Amino acid sequence: LETWGFRPAWAVARKVPMMINARLDKAASSTWKAMFKSGRILVPADGWYEWLPMDGRKQPYFIQANSGPPVYFAGLSSARPDAPAHAPAPGVVFGFVLVTAPAESGMLDVHDRRPLVLTLEEARVWLDPATTLEEALHLANNAGKTS
């Protein structure tokens, strides 16, 4: 099993906390570009929780696909078969992150961001090693939208 989170050496040096999400709009940044190119993974789930403040407490809301589980979250992994079994320096973490995108339609009332959920066909393309960086980004930016 991989660790949920990613923390490269530069983040340790700058005291940046563990990253658990990769914003889709930051895909071209040096932090994420290589993983968008060749580190794409799926994270299957039944759904996810968002919490809304209500009466001084946080009310959890479980969100799932209208068709029911599973949902396929787009993810990125820094783990490689040729990577050392242990982190090369204290605080460095090789693991995975979830890709997040802006919330749309009814989700805006709950949170401004959401995990990037892929259909089964989109998930197949996302995982295909022949899918280029440009194709992966196009898919991610149009995921779940009807043609």
C-alpha positions as CSV (number, residue, x, y, z in Angstrom):
1,L,0.0,0.0,0.0
2,E,1.1,3.5,-0.8
3,T,1.0,6.4,1.6
4,W,-1.6,9.1,1.0
5,G,0.6,12.1,0.7
6,F,3.7,13.5,-1.1
7,R,6.6,15.5,0.3
8,P,9.7,16.0,-1.9
9,A,13.0,17.1,-0.5
10,W,12.4,20.8,-1.5
11,A,9.2,20.8,0.6
12,V,11.1,19.4,3.6
13,A,13.7,22.1,3.2
14,R,11.0,24.8,3.0
15,K,9.0,23.3,5.8
16,V,6.0,22.8,3.5
17,P,3.6,20.3,5.1
18,M,2.6,17.0,3.5
19,M,0.7,17.5,0.3
20,I,-2.4,15.3,-0.2
21,N,-4.0,17.0,-3.2
22,A,-2.8,18.2,-6.5
23,R,-4.8,21.0,-8.0
24,L,-5.6,20.5,-11.6
25,D,-4.9,24.1,-12.4
26,K,-1.3,23.6,-11.1
27,A,-0.7,20.5,-13.3
28,A,2.0,22.3,-15.4
29,S,4.0,23.2,-12.3
30,S,7.3,21.5,-11.6
31,T,5.8,19.7,-8.6
32,W,3.2,17.9,-10.6
33,K,4.1,17.8,-14.3
34,A,6.1,14.6,-14.2
35,M,3.4,12.7,-12.2
36,F,0.7,14.0,-14.6
37,K,2.8,12.6,-17.4
38,S,3.7,9.2,-16.0
39,G,2.4,8.8,-12.5
40,R,-1.3,8.6,-13.0
41,I,-3.3,6.2,-10.8
42,L,-6.9,5.6,-9.8
43,V,-8.2,5.7,-6.2
44,P,-11.5,3.8,-6.1
45,A,-14.0,4.8,-3.4
46,D,-17.6,4.6,-2.4
47,G,-17.7,8.4,-2.2
48,W,-16.3,11.2,0.0
49,Y,-17.2,13.5,2.8
50,E,-17.4,17.2,3.0
51,W,-18.1,19.0,6.2
52,L,-20.2,22.2,6.5
53,P,-20.4,24.4,9.6
54,M,-23.8,24.1,11.2
55,D,-24.8,25.5,14.6
56,G,-21.2,25.8,15.8
57,R,-20.3,22.3,14.7
58,K,-19.3,20.6,11.5
59,Q,-22.0,18.5,9.8
60,P,-20.6,15.7,7.5
61,Y,-22.2,15.2,4.1
62,F,-21.4,12.0,2.2
63,I,-21.2,12.5,-1.5
64,Q,-21.4,9.7,-4.1
65,A,-22.2,9.2,-7.7
66,N,-25.9,9.2,-8.7
67,S,-25.3,5.7,-10.1
68,G,-23.8,4.6,-6.7
69,P,-20.3,3.3,-6.0
70,P,-17.7,3.0,-7.0
71,V,-16.3,6.3,-8.0
72,Y,-12.8,6.6,-9.5
73,F,-10.7,9.5,-8.2
74,A,-7.9,10.7,-10.5
75,G,-4.7,10.4,-8.5
76,L,-1.0,10.9,-9.0
77,S,1.8,8.7,-7.6
78,S,5.4,9.6,-6.9
79,A,6.3,5.9,-6.2
80,R,8.4,4.2,-9.0
81,P,9.4,0.6,-9.3
82,D,13.1,1.7,-9.5
83,A,12.8,4.0,-6.5
84,P,14.5,3.0,-3.2
85,A,12.3,1.2,-0.7
86,H,12.9,4.0,1.8
87,A,12.9,7.8,1.6
88,P,16.3,9.2,0.7
89,A,16.2,11.9,3.4
90,P,14.2,12.4,6.7
91,G,10.8,13.9,6.0
92,V,10.6,12.9,2.3
93,V,7.5,10.9,1.5
94,F,6.9,9.0,-1.7
95,G,3.1,8.4,-2.0
96,F,0.0,9.5,-3.8
97,V,-2.2,12.5,-4.0
98,L,-5.7,13.1,-5.3
99,V,-6.3,15.4,-8.2
100,T,-8.7,18.2,-7.3
101,A,-10.7,20.5,-9.5
102,P,-13.1,23.4,-9.0
103,A,-16.5,22.4,-7.8
104,E,-19.4,22.8,-10.2
105,S,-23.2,23.2,-10.1
106,G,-24.7,21.8,-6.9
107,M,-21.3,21.1,-5.3
108,L,-20.5,24.9,-4.9
109,D,-22.8,25.0,-1.9
110,V,-20.7,22.4,-0.1
111,H,-17.1,23.2,-1.1
112,D,-15.2,25.2,-3.8
113,R,-13.0,22.2,-4.7
114,R,-13.7,18.5,-5.2
115,P,-11.8,15.3,-6.0
116,L,-11.6,14.8,-9.8
117,V,-14.0,11.9,-10.4
118,L,-13.7,9.9,-13.6
119,T,-16.2,7.7,-15.4
120,L,-15.1,4.1,-16.1
121,E,-14.1,5.0,-19.7
122,E,-12.2,8.1,-18.6
123,A,-10.4,6.0,-15.9
124,R,-9.2,3.6,-18.6
125,V,-7.8,6.4,-20.7
126,W,-6.3,8.0,-17.5
127,L,-4.4,4.8,-16.7
128,D,-3.3,4.0,-20.3
129,P,0.5,4.6,-20.5
130,A,0.0,5.6,-24.1
131,T,-2.0,8.6,-23.0
132,T,0.1,11.7,-23.4
133,L,0.4,14.5,-20.9
134,E,-1.7,16.8,-23.1
135,E,-4.4,14.1,-23.5
136,A,-4.4,13.5,-19.7
137,L,-4.9,17.2,-19.1
138,H,-7.6,17.5,-21.7
139,L,-9.4,14.5,-20.2
140,A,-9.0,15.9,-16.6
141,N,-10.3,19.3,-17.6
142,N,-13.4,17.8,-19.3
143,A,-14.0,14.8,-17.0
144,G,-17.7,13.9,-16.6
145,K,-18.9,16.4,-19.2
146,T,-21.0,15.1,-21.9
147,S,-19.8,15.6,-25.5
